[in-house]
């Protein structure tokens, strides 16, 4: 069997009020902290000046935090880094908030600040702006984390396109929960970019 052509250069997991980078804890808080306060705490610990963060929905905030941490580990990202993301509920939280506002029988309102986040690929745009990426990107909707699809798709993109690296993974956000695994893929690294390795990383942190 041929050796894998691509490797995981860094990865970030956010789950159960814990953030880990390459298996090492970056932040762990009390389980009863709200998701919004948890993400805000991570932003402050990163010590970055990006005021737009405070206007984002939770999906964008979680993705931006993970991308920032990986950038500090295996970046800076090349401008042609591809983004290949997935989740189950798309941008449901922002969709629901927007729908609640416009269908309010007493005071129907359409908030532009909410509406702007009613597509999951807005998170990809936020990363691209923050890290100056000029790359192709895609956001898949699956009923579960599916490395069996993501690995061959990402490898094919790296084989066929003039791009040197990619950020991929799963980011499922609930009202109170975050289940995120993002990883930075390139030619070098100690962890092969394989379905087995991505399942191992995801499951060892459950």
Buried (B, 14 or more C-beta within 10 A) or exposed (E): EEEBEBBBBBBBBBBBBBBBBBEEEBBEBEEEEEBEEBBBBBBEEBEEEBEEBEEBBBBBBBBBBBBBBBBBBBBEBBEBBBBBBBBBBBBBBBBBBBEEBEEEEEEEEEEEEBBBBBBBBBBBBBBBEBBEBEBBBBBBEEEEBBBEBBBEBBBEBBEEEEBBBBBBBBBBBEEEEBBBBBBBBBEEBEBBBBBEBBBEBBEEBE
